[in-house]
Amino acid sequence: MHYLDYAATSAVRPEAVVQAVGRFLSDVGASPGRGGHERSIEAGRICFRCRRGVARLLNLPGDPGRVAFMFNATHALNTALRGLLTPGDTVVITPFDHNAVLRTVHSLARSRGVEVRMVPGAPDGSLDLEALPRMLEGARVLVVNEVSNILGTRLPLGHLARAAHDAGALVVLDAAQSAGHLACDPAAEGADLVALTGHKGFLGPQGTGALWVREGVELPPLLTGGTGGDSRLREMPDTFPDRLEAGTPNIAGIAGMLAGIEHLGREGIDAIHARTQRLKARLRDGLEQFSGVRVLSPAAPDGTGIVTILCDSLEPGAVGRRLAEEYGVLVRTGLHCAPEAHRLLGTLDSGAIRFSLGWASTEEDVDGALSAVDQITRSARVSVPPSPDA
């Protein structure tokens, strides 16, 4: 099997992650803040270490308690956007946003009259930066998807954040495809809120994620309920992280996410990224040599290990099935929950085929994928009869 779908989830995880989840369930199993006994206290320690690990890995300043656990990046983005945007506000987005943003702002436009503006983009993953100041006039929030989940390209967060702050807007960063995949310093570059997931670059289980909120940014909770804190209050507490963490979190998953973060710390994100980029270049260069294959992803050395393609005259879903069933190459096809990016690429009707490399990818995985694509496209050319005019 050649797993090349890390942009969807790190289905291949370090053994330490698997062991951490099992160890929590067998040796701890309790919830933090829901008792004074040792097991509950140990669950609290795991949560604290994981918050601190997220903050250290992303160089997030201040109290690690500003890192609130979420169930995924979608949960974090909904918490941020639904908390910040009030009736009549304006939010600025880009064509590279995920449906976690697109559907949320569409919902807020309908329910609260929020105005949505989209910065023009290009198929190479860039934005019309000259149009940005005009788009930001009077805006409350700019959403930045740091890395495109279709192209693997990286947006200039620092430039975008400076323009947003000059206009008086807050910056919400979608770090689902960047956190853990490449070295990030989002707070220093100007992000005010950072939404991330635990099951991709952080190598943890599904059902984990976090939202960091800069000190001084007020954010009402998306959910209300028990926090394990002062139960006499009828309102959610003002203090973080309790303000945003209603209900029992996924502690087993958090234990696994902590183990994933610790693995990244030992291996080094820069080292993993450099290795991934070498493999990406090998994959991309190989695919570009094949007749009938169109590579949509730019080289993007500062991006992630995503290479998205089309195969002439072949439906992407059919190619994906053949890759999996005949060659053991696991990829993702379709629209990847990012329809505006596909609209830019001209693939909104067809979708595309996405290969995405990760921490455990190897040259054998890349070569297996190249061999499979070569054979599939060759067989397609053989099956097409020559033109009568040929």
Residue pairs with C-beta under 8 A, 6 or more apart in sequence:
1 328
1 330
2 327
2 328
2 329
2 330
2 364
2 365
2 368
2 369
3 11
3 12
3 330
3 358
3 360
3 361
3 365
4 329
4 330
4 331
4 355
4 356
4 357
4 361
4 365
4 369
5 11
5 330
5 331
5 332
5 354
5 356
6 12
6 200
6 305
6 356
6 357
6 358
6 359
6 361
7 149
7 152
7 177
7 200
7 304
7 306
7 332
7 336
7 354
7 356
8 200
8 332
8 356
9 199
9 200
9 206
10 199
10 200
10 201
10 203
10 204
10 260
10 358
10 359
12 358
12 359
12 360
13 203
13 204
13 205
13 256
13 260
14 203
14 259
14 260
14 263
14 359
16 259
16 260
16 262
16 263
17 203
17 204
17 205
17 256
17 259
17 260
17 263
18 256
19 259
20 255
20 256
20 258
20 259
21 205
21 252
21 253
21 255
21 256
21 259
23 255
24 43
24 46
24 251
24 252
24 255
24 256
25 252
28 39
28 42
28 43
28 46
28 251
28 255
29 39
30 37
30 39
30 40
30 42
30 43
30 251
31 40
31 43
31 228
31 248
31 249
31 251
32 40
32 43
32 44
32 46
32 47
32 228
32 249
32 251
33 40
33 44
33 227
33 228
33 229
34 40
34 228
34 248
43 251
46 251
46 254
46 255
46 258
47 69
47 249
47 251
47 254
48 64
49 258
50 69
50 254
50 255
50 257
50 258
50 261
51 64
51 65
51 67
51 69
51 210
51 241
52 64
53 258
53 261
53 262
53 265
54 60
54 64
54 67
54 196
54 202
54 210
54 212
54 261
55 64
55 66
55 67
55 212
56 265
57 179
57 180
57 261
57 264
57 265
57 269
58 175
58 179
58 184
58 185
58 186
58 187
58 194
58 196
58 212
59 184
59 185
59 186
59 187
59 188
60 66
60 67
60 186
60 187
60 194
60 212
61 187
61 215
62 214
62 215
63 215
63 240
65 239
65 240
65 241
66 212
66 213
66 214
66 215
66 240
66 241
67 210
67 211
67 212
67 241
68 79
68 210
68 211
68 212
68 213
68 240
68 241
68 243
68 244
68 245
69 208
69 209
69 210
69 241
69 245
69 249
69 250
69 254
70 76
70 79
70 195
70 208
70 209
70 210
70 211
70 244
71 207
71 208
71 209
71 250
72 197
72 198
72 199
72 206
72 207
72 208
72 209
73 98
73 100
73 174
73 175
73 176
73 195
73 196
73 197
73 209
74 100
75 209
75 222
76 195
76 196
76 197
76 209
76 210
76 211
77 100
77 101
77 104
77 143
77 172
77 174
77 195
78 100
78 104
78 222
79 195
79 211
79 219
79 221
79 222
79 244
80 172
80 193
80 195
80 211
80 213
80 219
81 91
81 101
81 104
81 105
81 108
81 141
81 143
81 172
82 104
82 108
82 222
83 219
83 220
83 221
83 222
84 140
84 141
84 170
84 172
84 193
84 219
85 91
85 105
85 108
85 112
85 114
85 140
85 141
86 112
86 140
87 112
87 113
87 114
88 112
88 113
88 114
88 115
89 112
89 114
89 115
89 139
89 140
89 141
90 114
90 115
90 116
90 117
90 138
90 139
90 140
90 141
91 105
91 108
91 114
91 115
91 116
91 117
91 139
91 140
91 141
91 142
91 143
92 117
92 118
92 119
92 135
92 136
92 139
92 141
92 142
92 143
92 164
92 169
93 101
93 102
93 105
93 116
93 117
93 118
93 119
93 143
94 118
94 119
94 121
94 127
94 143
94 144
94 145
94 155
95 118
95 119
95 120
95 121
95 340
95 341
95 343
95 344
96 121
96 125
96 145
96 148
96 150
96 151
96 153
96 155
96 338
96 340
96 341
97 143
97 145
97 174
97 338
97 340
98 145
98 149
98 174
98 176
98 337
98 338
99 337
99 338
99 339
100 174
100 176
100 337
101 143
101 145
101 174
102 339
102 340
105 114
105 116
105 143
106 116
108 114
108 116
109 115
109 116
117 135
117 139
118 135
118 340
119 127
119 128
119 131
119 132
119 135
120 127
120 128
120 131
121 127
121 128
121 341
121 344
122 128
122 344
123 296
123 344
123 345
123 346
124 151
124 153
124 298
125 148
125 151
125 153
125 154
125 155
125 298
125 300
125 303
126 153
127 155
127 160
129 156
129 159
129 163
132 160
132 163
133 163
133 166
133 167
136 142
136 163
136 164
136 166
136 167
136 169
137 167
138 167
139 164
139 167
139 168
139 169
140 169
140 170
141 169
141 170
141 171
141 172
142 160
142 161
142 163
142 164
142 169
142 170
142 171
142 172
143 172
143 173
143 174
144 155
144 157
144 160
144 161
144 171
144 172
144 173
144 174
144 191
145 155
145 174
145 176
145 177
146 154
146 155
146 157
146 173
146 174
146 175
146 177
146 178
146 184
146 186
147 153
147 154
147 155
147 177
147 178
147 181
147 182
147 303
147 304
148 155
148 177
148 303
148 306
148 338
148 341
149 176
149 177
149 306
149 336
149 337
149 338
149 341
150 296
150 297
150 306
150 308
150 336
150 338
150 341
150 342
150 345
150 352
150 354
151 296
151 297
151 298
151 300
151 303
151 306
151 308
151 341
152 177
152 280
152 297
152 300
152 303
152 304
152 305
152 306
152 307
152 308
152 356
153 297
153 298
153 300
153 303
154 178
154 182
154 300
154 302
154 303
154 304
157 171
157 173
157 186
157 189
157 190
157 191
158 189
158 190
160 171
160 190
161 171
161 189
161 190
161 191
162 190
164 170
164 171
164 190
165 171
165 190
170 192
170 193
170 217
171 190
171 191
171 192
171 193
172 191
172 192
172 193
172 195
173 186
173 191
173 193
173 194
173 195
174 195
175 184
175 186
175 194
175 195
175 196
176 195
176 196
176 197
176 200
177 200
177 201
177 304
177 306
178 184
178 201
178 304
179 194
179 196
179 197
179 200
179 201
179 202
180 200
180 201
180 202
180 203
180 260
180 261
180 264
180 269
181 200
181 201
181 269
181 273
181 276
181 304
181 305
181 358
182 269
182 273
182 302
182 303
182 304
183 269
183 270
183 273
186 194
187 194
187 212
187 214
191 214
192 213
192 214
192 217
193 211
193 212
193 213
193 214
193 217
193 219
194 211
194 212
195 209
195 210
195 211
196 202
196 209
196 210
196 211
196 212
197 208
197 209
198 204
198 205
198 207
198 208
198 209
198 210
198 253
198 254
198 256
198 257
198 260
199 205
199 206
199 207
199 208
199 209
201 264
202 208
202 257
202 260
202 261
202 264
203 257
203 259
203 260
203 261
203 263
203 264
203 359
204 253
204 254
204 256
204 257
204 258
204 259
204 260
204 261
205 250
205 252
205 253
205 256
205 257
206 253
207 250
207 253
208 250
208 253
208 254
208 256
208 257
211 244
213 219
213 240
213 244
219 243
219 244
221 236
221 243
221 244
221 246
222 244
223 246
223 247
224 236
224 246
225 246
225 247
226 246
226 247
226 248
227 236
227 237
227 242
227 245
227 246
228 242
229 237
229 239
229 242
230 237
236 242
236 243
236 246
237 243
264 272
264 359
267 359
272 359
273 304
276 304
276 305
276 357
276 358
276 359
276 361
277 301
277 305
279 305
279 357
279 361
279 362
279 363
279 365
279 366
280 305
280 306
280 307
280 357
281 299
282 363
282 366
283 307
283 355
283 357
283 366
283 369
283 370
284 295
284 297
284 299
284 307
286 366
286 370
287 293
287 295
287 307
287 309
287 370
287 373
288 295
290 373
290 374
290 377
291 377
291 381
292 311
292 312
292 313
292 314
292 377
292 380
292 381
293 309
293 310
293 311
293 312
293 373
293 377
294 309
294 310
294 311
294 312
295 307
295 308
295 309
296 308
296 309
296 310
296 345
296 347
296 352
297 306
297 307
297 308
297 309
304 356
305 356
305 357
305 358
305 361
306 354
306 355
306 356
306 357
307 354
307 355
307 356
307 357
308 352
308 353
308 354
308 355
309 352
309 353
309 355
309 373
310 316
310 347
310 350
310 352
310 353
311 319
311 353
311 373
311 376
311 377
311 380
312 377
313 380
313 384
314 376
314 377
314 380
315 350
316 333
316 334
316 350
316 351
316 352
316 353
317 333
317 334
317 351
319 333
319 353
319 373
319 376
320 331
320 332
320 333
320 353
322 372
322 376
323 329
323 330
323 331
323 353
323 369
323 372
323 373
323 376
324 330
324 331
326 372
327 368
327 371
327 372
327 375
328 368
329 368
329 369
329 372
331 353
331 354
331 355
331 356
331 369
332 353
332 354
332 356
333 351
333 352
333 353
333 354
334 351
334 352
335 342
335 347
335 348
335 351
336 342
336 351
336 352
336 354
339 348
342 348
342 351
342 352
345 352
355 369
357 365
357 366
